Amino acid sequence: DDIKATHYGRDMAVGWEGWTFPYLGVYTGSDNRLITHWMNRGPGTRKDGRYFESPGVSFITLDAEARICRQLDVFDLAHQMKLCDDLEDAGLLSPQLKQQWVLPMKEKLERQLARNR
């Protein structure tokens, strides 16, 4: 729950209602390191029954008490933006999420991609 609360660097309680982040696998390494494979799963399903989702992985290090002391989440933001577009087309994207996260993130990505052209 703590991870979900700040998954995208903001309050997950507003606009992310109906989203889940199920784990597909947890892989253990040495020195208290884990890799988790999970999905960003939006609300509802597509017409063909598939979920609206995009994959992600987390690289996690645990401390001596088995608490997370370091975490890096990796997922394809362009794919996540496409997922949000698909959700909006289906009438399932929260207007708050669009205004507070999707549009600002698209603007940030556009600025980054336009740099040094």
Biopython code that builds the backbone (N, CA, C, O; Angstrom):
import numpy as np
from Bio.PDB.StructureBuilder import StructureBuilder

atoms = [
    (1, "ASP", "N", (0.818, -1.199, 0.000)),
    (1, "ASP", "CA", (0.000, 0.000, 0.000)),
    (1, "ASP", "C", (0.861, 1.262, 0.000)),
    (1, "ASP", "O", (0.515, 2.252, -0.645)),
    (2, "ASP", "N", (1.997, 1.226, 0.733)),
    (2, "ASP", "CA", (2.883, 2.389, 0.743)),
    (2, "ASP", "C", (3.436, 2.663, -0.646)),
    (2, "ASP", "O", (3.552, 3.816, -1.062)),
    (3, "ILE", "N", (3.776, 1.594, -1.360)),
    (3, "ILE", "CA", (4.298, 1.759, -2.718)),
    (3, "ILE", "C", (3.205, 2.313, -3.620)),
    (3, "ILE", "O", (3.442, 3.248, -4.385)),
    (4, "LYS", "N", (2.014, 1.743, -3.532)),
    (4, "LYS", "CA", (0.907, 2.208, -4.366)),
    (4, "LYS", "C", (0.596, 3.680, -4.094)),
    (4, "LYS", "O", (0.220, 4.415, -5.007)),
    (5, "ALA", "N", (0.750, 4.106, -2.852)),
    (5, "ALA", "CA", (0.420, 5.487, -2.489)),
    (5, "ALA", "C", (1.272, 6.507, -3.223)),
    (5, "ALA", "O", (0.844, 7.647, -3.408)),
    (6, "THR", "N", (2.455, 6.125, -3.639)),
    (6, "THR", "CA", (3.348, 7.078, -4.306)),
    (6, "THR", "C", (3.901, 6.525, -5.611)),
    (6, "THR", "O", (4.954, 6.967, -6.070)),
    (7, "HIS", "N", (3.216, 5.574, -6.210)),
    (7, "HIS", "CA", (3.730, 4.883, -7.390)),
    (7, "HIS", "C", (4.149, 5.829, -8.509)),
    (7, "HIS", "O", (5.179, 5.605, -9.144)),
    (8, "TYR", "N", (3.404, 6.841, -8.756)),
    (8, "TYR", "CA", (3.727, 7.782, -9.827)),
    (8, "TYR", "C", (4.186, 9.127, -9.276)),
    (8, "TYR", "O", (4.102, 10.143, -9.966)),
    (9, "GLY", "N", (4.666, 9.136, -8.046)),
    (9, "GLY", "CA", (5.181, 10.363, -7.467)),
    (9, "GLY", "C", (4.095, 11.348, -7.071)),
    (9, "GLY", "O", (4.357, 12.544, -6.939)),
    (10, "ARG", "N", (2.902, 10.863, -6.883)),
    (10, "ARG", "CA", (1.801, 11.728, -6.484)),
    (10, "ARG", "C", (0.789, 10.897, -5.714)),
    (10, "ARG", "O", (0.952, 9.685, -5.565)),
    (11, "ASP", "N", (-0.244, 11.546, -5.230)),
    (11, "ASP", "CA", (-1.289, 10.868, -4.474)),
    (11, "ASP", "C", (-2.059, 9.922, -5.389)),
    (11, "ASP", "O", (-2.682, 10.358, -6.357)),
    (12, "MET", "N", (-2.015, 8.642, -5.085)),
    (12, "MET", "CA", (-2.704, 7.655, -5.920)),
    (12, "MET", "C", (-4.197, 7.555, -5.595)),
    (12, "MET", "O", (-4.926, 6.844, -6.287)),
    (13, "ALA", "N", (-4.661, 8.250, -4.562)),
    (13, "ALA", "CA", (-6.065, 8.157, -4.178)),
    (13, "ALA", "C", (-6.963, 8.988, -5.085)),
    (13, "ALA", "O", (-8.180, 8.803, -5.072)),
    (14, "VAL", "N", (-6.395, 9.895, -5.869)),
    (14, "VAL", "CA", (-7.198, 10.778, -6.713)),
    (14, "VAL", "C", (-6.949, 10.456, -8.180)),
    (14, "VAL", "O", (-5.846, 10.650, -8.692)),
    (15, "GLY", "N", (-7.990, 9.961, -8.851)),
    (15, "GLY", "CA", (-7.900, 9.692, -10.280)),
    (15, "GLY", "C", (-7.511, 8.273, -10.639)),
    (15, "GLY", "O", (-7.722, 7.844, -11.773)),
    (16, "TRP", "N", (-6.950, 7.543, -9.701)),
    (16, "TRP", "CA", (-6.487, 6.178, -9.987)),
    (16, "TRP", "C", (-7.482, 5.129, -9.494)),
    (16, "TRP", "O", (-7.153, 3.944, -9.443)),
    (17, "GLU", "N", (-8.684, 5.546, -9.134)),
    (17, "GLU", "CA", (-9.685, 4.605, -8.674)),
    (17, "GLU", "C", (-9.923, 3.553, -9.757)),
    (17, "GLU", "O", (-10.004, 3.880, -10.941)),
    (18, "GLY", "N", (-10.032, 2.309, -9.352)),
    (18, "GLY", "CA", (-10.278, 1.227, -10.299)),
    (18, "GLY", "C", (-9.016, 0.622, -10.890)),
    (18, "GLY", "O", (-9.089, -0.404, -11.566)),
    (19, "TRP", "N", (-7.862, 1.231, -10.653)),
    (19, "TRP", "CA", (-6.591, 0.692, -11.128)),
    (19, "TRP", "C", (-6.074, -0.328, -10.120)),
    (19, "TRP", "O", (-6.246, -0.168, -8.911)),
    (20, "THR", "N", (-5.436, -1.383, -10.638)),
    (20, "THR", "CA", (-4.752, -2.349, -9.790)),
    (20, "THR", "C", (-3.356, -2.565, -10.361)),
    (20, "THR", "O", (-3.068, -2.195, -11.499)),
    (21, "PHE", "N", (-2.503, -3.167, -9.552)),
    (21, "PHE", "CA", (-1.108, -3.379, -9.937)),
    (21, "PHE", "C", (-0.693, -4.802, -9.563)),
    (21, "PHE", "O", (0.191, -5.003, -8.730)),
    (22, "PRO", "N", (-1.351, -5.797, -10.198)),
    (22, "PRO", "CA", (-1.080, -7.185, -9.803)),
    (22, "PRO", "C", (0.329, -7.636, -10.187)),
    (22, "PRO", "O", (0.856, -7.283, -11.242)),
    (23, "TYR", "N", (0.914, -8.425, -9.291)),
    (23, "TYR", "CA", (2.219, -9.034, -9.561)),
    (23, "TYR", "C", (2.044, -10.257, -10.452)),
    (23, "TYR", "O", (1.141, -11.066, -10.235)),
    (24, "LEU", "N", (2.894, -10.386, -11.437)),
    (24, "LEU", "CA", (2.934, -11.583, -12.270)),
    (24, "LEU", "C", (4.044, -12.516, -11.814)),
    (24, "LEU", "O", (4.002, -13.717, -12.083)),
    (25, "GLY", "N", (5.036, -11.967, -11.124)),
    (25, "GLY", "CA", (6.129, -12.788, -10.621)),
    (25, "GLY", "C", (7.044, -11.993, -9.721)),
    (25, "GLY", "O", (7.155, -10.773, -9.835)),
    (26, "VAL", "N", (7.699, -12.708, -8.822)),
    (26, "VAL", "CA", (8.717, -12.131, -7.949)),
    (26, "VAL", "C", (9.940, -13.021, -8.070)),
    (26, "VAL", "O", (9.853, -14.237, -7.901)),
    (27, "TYR", "N", (11.064, -12.419, -8.358)),
    (27, "TYR", "CA", (12.295, -13.161, -8.603)),
    (27, "TYR", "C", (13.337, -12.717, -7.588)),
    (27, "TYR", "O", (13.562, -11.521, -7.405)),
    (28, "THR", "N", (13.969, -13.677, -6.931)),
    (28, "THR", "CA", (14.934, -13.357, -5.886)),
    (28, "THR", "C", (16.359, -13.454, -6.411)),
    (28, "THR", "O", (16.683, -14.290, -7.254)),
    (29, "GLY", "N", (17.187, -12.581, -5.889)),
    (29, "GLY", "CA", (18.605, -12.583, -6.211)),
    (29, "GLY", "C", (19.406, -12.654, -4.928)),
    (29, "GLY", "O", (18.889, -13.074, -3.893)),
    (30, "SER", "N", (20.630, -12.257, -4.986)),
    (30, "SER", "CA", (21.491, -12.269, -3.804)),
    (30, "SER", "C", (21.420, -10.918, -3.093)),
    (30, "SER", "O", (20.896, -9.943, -3.631)),
    (31, "ASP", "N", (21.950, -10.883, -1.890)),
    (31, "ASP", "CA", (22.062, -9.635, -1.121)),
    (31, "ASP", "C", (20.729, -8.917, -0.935)),
    (31, "ASP", "O", (20.658, -7.697, -1.082)),
    (32, "ASN", "N", (19.673, -9.664, -0.612)),
    (32, "ASN", "CA", (18.346, -9.092, -0.336)),
    (32, "ASN", "C", (17.780, -8.310, -1.514)),
    (32, "ASN", "O", (17.112, -7.296, -1.315)),
    (33, "ARG", "N", (18.033, -8.758, -2.713)),
    (33, "ARG", "CA", (17.512, -8.079, -3.904)),
    (33, "ARG", "C", (16.391, -8.898, -4.533)),
    (33, "ARG", "O", (16.454, -10.125, -4.608)),
    (34, "LEU", "N", (15.366, -8.183, -4.981)),
    (34, "LEU", "CA", (14.211, -8.787, -5.641)),
    (34, "LEU", "C", (13.933, -8.053, -6.938)),
    (34, "LEU", "O", (14.276, -6.881, -7.097)),
    (35, "ILE", "N", (13.309, -8.762, -7.857)),
    (35, "ILE", "CA", (12.744, -8.141, -9.055)),
    (35, "ILE", "C", (11.291, -8.579, -9.105)),
    (35, "ILE", "O", (10.992, -9.771, -9.025)),
    (36, "THR", "N", (10.390, -7.616, -9.236)),
    (36, "THR", "CA", (8.974, -7.942, -9.375)),
    (36, "THR", "C", (8.504, -7.564, -10.774)),
    (36, "THR", "O", (8.905, -6.537, -11.321)),
    (37, "HIS", "N", (7.658, -8.398, -11.336)),
    (37, "HIS", "CA", (7.030, -8.148, -12.642)),
    (37, "HIS", "C", (5.554, -7.924, -12.351)),
    (37, "HIS", "O", (4.902, -8.780, -11.754)),
    (38, "TRP", "N", (5.028, -6.791, -12.765)),
    (38, "TRP", "CA", (3.667, -6.410, -12.432)),
    (38, "TRP", "C", (3.019, -5.706, -13.619)),
    (38, "TRP", "O", (3.669, -5.401, -14.619)),
    (39, "MET", "N", (1.741, -5.462, -13.482)),
    (39, "MET", "CA", (0.991, -4.770, -14.526)),
    (39, "MET", "C", (0.387, -3.488, -13.962)),
    (39, "MET", "O", (-0.060, -3.454, -12.815)),
    (40, "ASN", "N", (0.378, -2.436, -14.776)),
    (40, "ASN", "CA", (-0.447, -1.248, -14.546)),
    (40, "ASN", "C", (-1.782, -1.601, -15.189)),
    (40, "ASN", "O", (-1.905, -1.541, -16.413)),
    (41, "ARG", "N", (-2.764, -1.959, -14.409)),
    (41, "ARG", "CA", (-4.036, -2.419, -14.964)),
    (41, "ARG", "C", (-5.120, -1.382, -14.707)),
    (41, "ARG", "O", (-5.493, -1.120, -13.564)),
    (42, "GLY", "N", (-5.616, -0.799, -15.788)),
    (42, "GLY", "CA", (-6.666, 0.199, -15.684)),
    (42, "GLY", "C", (-8.021, -0.431, -15.424)),
    (42, "GLY", "O", (-8.153, -1.655, -15.427)),
    (43, "PRO", "N", (-9.026, 0.401, -15.201)),
    (43, "PRO", "CA", (-10.371, -0.109, -14.935)),
    (43, "PRO", "C", (-11.001, -0.717, -16.183)),
    (43, "PRO", "O", (-10.702, -0.308, -17.305)),
    (44, "GLY", "N", (-11.870, -1.690, -15.977)),
    (44, "GLY", "CA", (-12.629, -2.282, -17.073)),
    (44, "GLY", "C", (-11.811, -3.213, -17.946)),
    (44, "GLY", "O", (-10.650, -3.511, -17.667)),
    (45, "THR", "N", (-12.461, -3.663, -19.018)),
    (45, "THR", "CA", (-11.800, -4.536, -19.989)),
    (45, "THR", "C", (-12.121, -4.054, -21.396)),
    (45, "THR", "O", (-13.079, -3.315, -21.624)),
    (46, "ARG", "N", (-11.289, -4.496, -22.328)),
    (46, "ARG", "CA", (-11.492, -4.167, -23.739)),
    (46, "ARG", "C", (-12.668, -4.977, -24.287)),
    (46, "ARG", "O", (-13.137, -5.910, -23.635)),
    (47, "LYS", "N", (-13.135, -4.629, -25.462)),
    (47, "LYS", "CA", (-14.268, -5.333, -26.066)),
    (47, "LYS", "C", (-14.003, -6.820, -26.221)),
    (47, "LYS", "O", (-14.924, -7.634, -26.149)),
    (48, "ASP", "N", (-12.721, -7.180, -26.438)),
    (48, "ASP", "CA", (-12.382, -8.597, -26.607)),
    (48, "ASP", "C", (-12.124, -9.307, -25.275)),
    (48, "ASP", "O", (-11.729, -10.473, -25.268)),
    (49, "GLY", "N", (-12.342, -8.617, -24.147)),
    (49, "GLY", "CA", (-12.189, -9.221, -22.834)),
    (49, "GLY", "C", (-10.819, -9.044, -22.193)),
    (49, "GLY", "O", (-10.651, -9.344, -21.011)),
    (50, "ARG", "N", (-9.833, -8.560, -22.953)),
    (50, "ARG", "CA", (-8.501, -8.332, -22.378)),
    (50, "ARG", "C", (-8.536, -7.103, -21.464)),
    (50, "ARG", "O", (-9.372, -6.212, -21.617)),
    (51, "TYR", "N", (-7.616, -7.086, -20.524)),
    (51, "TYR", "CA", (-7.488, -5.923, -19.646)),
    (51, "TYR", "C", (-6.834, -4.759, -20.381)),
    (51, "TYR", "O", (-6.091, -4.951, -21.343)),
    (52, "PHE", "N", (-7.123, -3.557, -19.911)),
    (52, "PHE", "CA", (-6.357, -2.371, -20.291)),
    (52, "PHE", "C", (-5.137, -2.381, -19.370)),
    (52, "PHE", "O", (-5.265, -2.075, -18.184)),
    (53, "GLU", "N", (-3.971, -2.721, -19.887)),
    (53, "GLU", "CA", (-2.822, -2.840, -19.004)),
    (53, "GLU", "C", (-1.511, -2.663, -19.752)),
    (53, "GLU", "O", (-1.433, -2.833, -20.969)),
    (54, "SER", "N", (-0.486, -2.317, -18.984)),
    (54, "SER", "CA", (0.877, -2.247, -19.508)),
    (54, "SER", "C", (1.816, -2.791, -18.433)),
    (54, "SER", "O", (1.558, -2.618, -17.242)),
    (55, "PRO", "N", (2.906, -3.448, -18.845)),
    (55, "PRO", "CA", (3.782, -4.114, -17.880)),
    (55, "PRO", "C", (4.800, -3.178, -17.245)),
    (55, "PRO", "O", (5.124, -2.118, -17.779)),
    (56, "GLY", "N", (5.286, -3.599, -16.102)),
    (56, "GLY", "CA", (6.370, -2.905, -15.426)),
    (56, "GLY", "C", (7.181, -3.881, -14.600)),
    (56, "GLY", "O", (6.743, -4.998, -14.326)),
    (57, "VAL", "N", (8.356, -3.454, -14.209)),
    (57, "VAL", "CA", (9.199, -4.233, -13.305)),
    (57, "VAL", "C", (9.729, -3.300, -12.218)),
    (57, "VAL", "O", (9.878, -2.098, -12.435)),
    (58, "SER", "N", (10.005, -3.863, -11.066)),
    (58, "SER", "CA", (10.617, -3.114, -9.968)),
    (58, "SER", "C", (11.856, -3.853, -9.507)),
    (58, "SER", "O", (11.858, -5.075, -9.361)),
    (59, "PHE", "N", (12.907, -3.088, -9.281)),
    (59, "PHE", "CA", (14.140, -3.606, -8.703)),
    (59, "PHE", "C", (14.140, -3.152, -7.246)),
    (59, "PHE", "O", (14.183, -1.955, -6.964)),
    (60, "ILE", "N", (14.091, -4.102, -6.332)),
    (60, "ILE", "CA", (13.891, -3.810, -4.916)),
    (60, "ILE", "C", (15.060, -4.358, -4.101)),
    (60, "ILE", "O", (15.528, -5.471, -4.341)),
    (61, "THR", "N", (15.524, -3.569, -3.142)),
    (61, "THR", "CA", (16.518, -4.030, -2.171)),
    (61, "THR", "C", (15.886, -3.954, -0.790)),
    (61, "THR", "O", (15.272, -2.949, -0.432)),
    (62, "LEU", "N", (16.039, -5.017, -0.022)),
    (62, "LEU", "CA", (15.502, -5.086, 1.331)),
    (62, "LEU", "C", (16.609, -4.860, 2.349)),
    (62, "LEU", "O", (17.765, -5.212, 2.116)),
    (63, "ASP", "N", (16.239, -4.267, 3.485)),
    (63, "ASP", "CA", (17.220, -4.096, 4.555)),
    (63, "ASP", "C", (17.267, -5.362, 5.416)),
    (63, "ASP", "O", (16.633, -6.362, 5.078)),
    (64, "ALA", "N", (18.004, -5.327, 6.513)),
    (64, "ALA", "CA", (18.174, -6.499, 7.373)),
    (64, "ALA", "C", (16.868, -6.956, 8.015)),
    (64, "ALA", "O", (16.752, -8.114, 8.418)),
    (65, "GLU", "N", (15.883, -6.062, 8.116)),
    (65, "GLU", "CA", (14.569, -6.420, 8.674)),
    (65, "GLU", "C", (13.563, -6.754, 7.576)),
    (65, "GLU", "O", (12.363, -6.832, 7.838)),
    (66, "ALA", "N", (14.041, -6.949, 6.357)),
    (66, "ALA", "CA", (13.208, -7.303, 5.196)),
    (66, "ALA", "C", (12.231, -6.197, 4.820)),
    (66, "ALA", "O", (11.152, -6.473, 4.296)),
    (67, "ARG", "N", (12.602, -4.948, 5.083)),
    (67, "ARG", "CA", (11.809, -3.799, 4.641)),
    (67, "ARG", "C", (12.475, -3.203, 3.408)),
    (67, "ARG", "O", (13.696, -3.256, 3.258)),
    (68, "ILE", "N", (11.664, -2.640, 2.540)),
    (68, "ILE", "CA", (12.203, -2.035, 1.323)),
    (68, "ILE", "C", (13.039, -0.813, 1.692)),
    (68, "ILE", "O", (12.555, 0.100, 2.362)),
    (69, "CYS", "N", (14.288, -0.804, 1.253)),
    (69, "CYS", "CA", (15.141, 0.365, 1.497)),
    (69, "CYS", "C", (15.508, 1.064, 0.187)),
    (69, "CYS", "O", (15.993, 2.195, 0.204)),
    (70, "ARG", "N", (15.280, 0.403, -0.934)),
    (70, "ARG", "CA", (15.546, 1.018, -2.241)),
    (70, "ARG", "C", (14.618, 0.359, -3.262)),
    (70, "ARG", "O", (14.408, -0.854, -3.241)),
    (71, "GLN", "N", (14.073, 1.180, -4.148)),
    (71, "GLN", "CA", (13.191, 0.650, -5.187)),
    (71, "GLN", "C", (13.281, 1.513, -6.432)),
    (71, "GLN", "O", (13.261, 2.742, -6.361)),
    (72, "LEU", "N", (13.379, 0.850, -7.565)),
    (72, "LEU", "CA", (13.348, 1.521, -8.860)),
    (72, "LEU", "C", (12.280, 0.841, -9.699)),
    (72, "LEU", "O", (12.380, -0.352, -9.985)),
    (73, "ASP", "N", (11.256, 1.592, -10.094)),
    (73, "ASP", "CA", (10.187, 1.077, -10.947)),
    (73, "ASP", "C", (10.476, 1.465, -12.383)),
    (73, "ASP", "O", (10.847, 2.605, -12.662)),
    (74, "VAL", "N", (10.307, 0.516, -13.297)),
    (74, "VAL", "CA", (10.586, 0.757, -14.706)),
    (74, "VAL", "C", (9.377, 0.313, -15.530)),
    (74, "VAL", "O", (8.912, -0.821, -15.423)),
    (75, "PHE", "N", (8.883, 1.240, -16.355)),
    (75, "PHE", "CA", (7.828, 0.902, -17.306)),
    (75, "PHE", "C", (7.891, 1.891, -18.453)),
    (75, "PHE", "O", (8.485, 2.962, -18.325)),
    (76, "ASP", "N", (7.294, 1.543, -19.549)),
    (76, "ASP", "CA", (7.338, 2.337, -20.771)),
    (76, "ASP", "C", (6.274, 3.438, -20.701)),
    (76, "ASP", "O", (5.081, 3.165, -20.833)),
    (77, "LEU", "N", (6.717, 4.686, -20.491)),
    (77, "LEU", "CA", (5.762, 5.796, -20.375)),
    (77, "LEU", "C", (4.972, 6.024, -21.657)),
    (77, "LEU", "O", (3.797, 6.386, -21.596)),
    (78, "ALA", "N", (5.589, 5.819, -22.810)),
    (78, "ALA", "CA", (4.847, 5.987, -24.067)),
    (78, "ALA", "C", (3.713, 4.972, -24.137)),
    (78, "ALA", "O", (2.607, 5.305, -24.562)),
    (79, "HIS", "N", (3.979, 3.750, -23.728)),
    (79, "HIS", "CA", (2.933, 2.724, -23.714)),
    (79, "HIS", "C", (1.860, 3.068, -22.687)),
    (79, "HIS", "O", (0.675, 2.830, -22.920)),
    (80, "GLN", "N", (2.274, 3.628, -21.547)),
    (80, "GLN", "CA", (1.309, 4.030, -20.528)),
    (80, "GLN", "C", (0.411, 5.158, -21.044)),
    (80, "GLN", "O", (-0.783, 5.176, -20.748)),
    (81, "MET", "N", (0.967, 6.092, -21.807)),
    (81, "MET", "CA", (0.164, 7.170, -22.393)),
    (81, "MET", "C", (-0.841, 6.596, -23.393)),
    (81, "MET", "O", (-1.992, 7.031, -23.437)),
    (82, "LYS", "N", (-0.408, 5.624, -24.193)),
    (82, "LYS", "CA", (-1.308, 4.953, -25.149)),
    (82, "LYS", "C", (-2.419, 4.239, -24.390)),
    (82, "LYS", "O", (-3.580, 4.278, -24.798)),
    (83, "LEU", "N", (-2.064, 3.590, -23.290)),
    (83, "LEU", "CA", (-3.059, 2.920, -22.467)),
    (83, "LEU", "C", (-4.098, 3.922, -21.961)),
    (83, "LEU", "O", (-5.297, 3.646, -21.998)),
    (84, "CYS", "N", (-3.646, 5.070, -21.496)),
    (84, "CYS", "CA", (-4.576, 6.103, -21.018)),
    (84, "CYS", "C", (-5.444, 6.628, -22.158)),
    (84, "CYS", "O", (-6.626, 6.907, -21.952)),
    (85, "ASP", "N", (-4.878, 6.767, -23.356)),
    (85, "ASP", "CA", (-5.679, 7.172, -24.519)),
    (85, "ASP", "C", (-6.758, 6.134, -24.810)),
    (85, "ASP", "O", (-7.906, 6.486, -25.082)),
    (86, "ASP", "N", (-6.390, 4.855, -24.752)),
    (86, "ASP", "CA", (-7.365, 3.780, -24.981)),
    (86, "ASP", "C", (-8.462, 3.803, -23.924)),
    (86, "ASP", "O", (-9.634, 3.600, -24.239)),
    (87, "LEU", "N", (-8.086, 4.050, -22.673)),
    (87, "LEU", "CA", (-9.081, 4.145, -21.607)),
    (87, "LEU", "C", (-10.014, 5.333, -21.831)),
    (87, "LEU", "O", (-11.220, 5.231, -21.603)),
    (88, "GLU", "N", (-9.459, 6.453, -22.276)),
    (88, "GLU", "CA", (-10.306, 7.618, -22.548)),
    (88, "GLU", "C", (-11.271, 7.324, -23.692)),
    (88, "GLU", "O", (-12.447, 7.681, -23.619)),
    (89, "ASP", "N", (-10.782, 6.678, -24.744)),
    (89, "ASP", "CA", (-11.653, 6.311, -25.868)),
    (89, "ASP", "C", (-12.800, 5.413, -25.417)),
    (89, "ASP", "O", (-13.895, 5.473, -25.976)),
    (90, "ALA", "N", (-12.550, 4.580, -24.405)),
    (90, "ALA", "CA", (-13.572, 3.669, -23.885)),
    (90, "ALA", "C", (-14.432, 4.322, -22.803)),
    (90, "ALA", "O", (-15.332, 3.683, -22.258)),
    (91, "GLY", "N", (-14.157, 5.597, -22.487)),
    (91, "GLY", "CA", (-14.916, 6.297, -21.458)),
    (91, "GLY", "C", (-14.547, 5.885, -20.042)),
    (91, "GLY", "O", (-15.344, 6.060, -19.121)),
    (92, "LEU", "N", (-13.345, 5.336, -19.854)),
    (92, "LEU", "CA", (-12.941, 4.814, -18.553)),
    (92, "LEU", "C", (-11.823, 5.601, -17.871)),
    (92, "LEU", "O", (-11.442, 5.273, -16.747)),
    (93, "LEU", "N", (-11.295, 6.625, -18.524)),
    (93, "LEU", "CA", (-10.213, 7.402, -17.919)),
    (93, "LEU", "C", (-10.789, 8.499, -17.036)),
    (93, "LEU", "O", (-11.637, 9.277, -17.474)),
    (94, "SER", "N", (-10.334, 8.556, -15.812)),
    (94, "SER", "CA", (-10.778, 9.596, -14.889)),
    (94, "SER", "C", (-10.377, 10.971, -15.425)),
    (94, "SER", "O", (-9.218, 11.167, -15.791)),
    (95, "PRO", "N", (-11.317, 11.934, -15.480)),
    (95, "PRO", "CA", (-10.953, 13.291, -15.899)),
    (95, "PRO", "C", (-9.866, 13.901, -15.008)),
    (95, "PRO", "O", (-9.012, 14.645, -15.493)),
    (96, "GLN", "N", (-9.895, 13.589, -13.704)),
    (96, "GLN", "CA", (-8.859, 14.092, -12.791)),
    (96, "GLN", "C", (-7.494, 13.532, -13.163)),
    (96, "GLN", "O", (-6.502, 14.260, -13.172)),
    (97, "LEU", "N", (-7.442, 12.246, -13.467)),
    (97, "LEU", "CA", (-6.175, 11.622, -13.840)),
    (97, "LEU", "C", (-5.635, 12.238, -15.122)),
    (97, "LEU", "O", (-4.435, 12.485, -15.246)),
    (98, "LYS", "N", (-6.526, 12.484, -16.073)),
    (98, "LYS", "CA", (-6.095, 13.103, -17.327)),
    (98, "LYS", "C", (-5.487, 14.481, -17.059)),
    (98, "LYS", "O", (-4.404, 14.790, -17.557)),
    (99, "GLN", "N", (-6.181, 15.306, -16.274)),
    (99, "GLN", "CA", (-5.718, 16.670, -16.020)),
    (99, "GLN", "C", (-4.477, 16.723, -15.137)),
    (99, "GLN", "O", (-3.576, 17.528, -15.371)),
    (100, "GLN", "N", (-4.432, 15.868, -14.127)),
    (100, "GLN", "CA", (-3.370, 15.970, -13.128)),
    (100, "GLN", "C", (-2.136, 15.134, -13.438)),
    (100, "GLN", "O", (-1.064, 15.402, -12.896)),
    (101, "TRP", "N", (-2.264, 14.112, -14.312)),
    (101, "TRP", "CA", (-1.097, 13.274, -14.582)),
    (101, "TRP", "C", (-0.844, 13.054, -16.075)),
    (101, "TRP", "O", (0.278, 13.242, -16.545)),
    (102, "VAL", "N", (-1.875, 12.656, -16.821)),
    (102, "VAL", "CA", (-1.664, 12.292, -18.231)),
    (102, "VAL", "C", (-1.182, 13.488, -19.048)),
    (102, "VAL", "O", (-0.133, 13.410, -19.687)),
    (103, "LEU", "N", (-1.928, 14.595, -19.039)),
    (103, "LEU", "CA", (-1.531, 15.748, -19.856)),
    (103, "LEU", "C", (-0.185, 16.335, -19.421)),
    (103, "LEU", "O", (0.646, 16.620, -20.283)),
    (104, "PRO", "N", (0.066, 16.530, -18.109)),
    (104, "PRO", "CA", (1.400, 17.016, -17.723)),
    (104, "PRO", "C", (2.527, 16.058, -18.120)),
    (104, "PRO", "O", (3.605, 16.507, -18.510)),
    (105, "MET", "N", (2.294, 14.753, -18.028)),
    (105, "MET", "CA", (3.327, 13.791, -18.400)),
    (105, "MET", "C", (3.572, 13.814, -19.906)),
    (105, "MET", "O", (4.717, 13.718, -20.347)),
    (106, "LYS", "N", (2.506, 13.940, -20.697)),
    (106, "LYS", "CA", (2.684, 14.037, -22.155)),
    (106, "LYS", "C", (3.489, 15.284, -22.512)),
    (106, "LYS", "O", (4.374, 15.229, -23.367)),
    (107, "GLU", "N", (3.186, 16.408, -21.859)),
    (107, "GLU", "CA", (3.944, 17.642, -22.118)),
    (107, "GLU", "C", (5.415, 17.471, -21.745)),
    (107, "GLU", "O", (6.299, 17.917, -22.477)),
    (108, "LYS", "N", (5.675, 16.838, -20.630)),
    (108, "LYS", "CA", (7.057, 16.596, -20.202)),
    (108, "LYS", "C", (7.786, 15.707, -21.211)),
    (108, "LYS", "O", (8.928, 15.989, -21.574)),
    (109, "LEU", "N", (7.141, 14.651, -21.657)),
    (109, "LEU", "CA", (7.757, 13.756, -22.646)),
    (109, "LEU", "C", (8.026, 14.484, -23.958)),
    (109, "LEU", "O", (9.078, 14.298, -24.570)),
    (110, "GLU", "N", (7.070, 15.317, -24.393)),
    (110, "GLU", "CA", (7.261, 16.075, -25.636)),
    (110, "GLU", "C", (8.459, 17.013, -25.526)),
    (110, "GLU", "O", (9.248, 17.119, -26.465)),
    (111, "ARG", "N", (8.605, 17.696, -24.383)),
    (111, "ARG", "CA", (9.764, 18.583, -24.179)),
    (111, "ARG", "C", (11.072, 17.799, -24.204)),
    (111, "ARG", "O", (12.052, 18.232, -24.811)),
    (112, "GLN", "N", (11.083, 16.666, -23.555)),
    (112, "GLN", "CA", (12.299, 15.853, -23.524)),
    (112, "GLN", "C", (12.660, 15.336, -24.909)),
    (112, "GLN", "O", (13.834, 15.308, -25.276)),
    (113, "LEU", "N", (11.660, 14.927, -25.675)),
    (113, "LEU", "CA", (11.918, 14.398, -27.016)),
    (113, "LEU", "C", (12.347, 15.490, -27.988)),
    (113, "LEU", "O", (13.076, 15.215, -28.941)),
    (114, "ALA", "N", (11.905, 16.728, -27.760)),
    (114, "ALA", "CA", (12.251, 17.837, -28.658)),
    (114, "ALA", "C", (13.645, 18.404, -28.378)),
    (114, "ALA", "O", (14.178, 19.158, -29.192)),
    (115, "ARG", "N", (14.220, 18.060, -27.274)),
    (115, "ARG", "CA", (15.527, 18.609, -26.877)),
    (115, "ARG", "C", (16.642, 18.114, -27.805)),
    (115, "ARG", "O", (16.666, 16.952, -28.210)),
    (116, "ASN", "N", (17.545, 19.009, -28.122)),
    (116, "ASN", "CA", (18.740, 18.687, -28.921)),
    (116, "ASN", "C", (18.417, 18.143, -30.312)),
    (116, "ASN", "O", (19.098, 17.243, -30.804)),
    (117, "ARG", "N", (17.396, 18.681, -30.933)),
    (117, "ARG", "CA", (17.072, 18.264, -32.304)),
    (117, "ARG", "C", (17.792, 19.138, -33.280)),
    (117, "ARG", "O", (17.656, 18.955, -34.489)),
]
sb = StructureBuilder()
sb.init_structure("model")
sb.init_model(0)
sb.init_chain("A")
sb.init_seg("    ")
for serial, (resi, resn, name, xyz) in enumerate(atoms, 1):
    if name == "N":
        sb.init_residue(resn, " ", resi, " ")
    sb.init_atom(name, np.array(xyz, "f"), 0.0, 1.0, " ", f" {name:<3s}", serial, name[0])
structure = sb.get_structure()
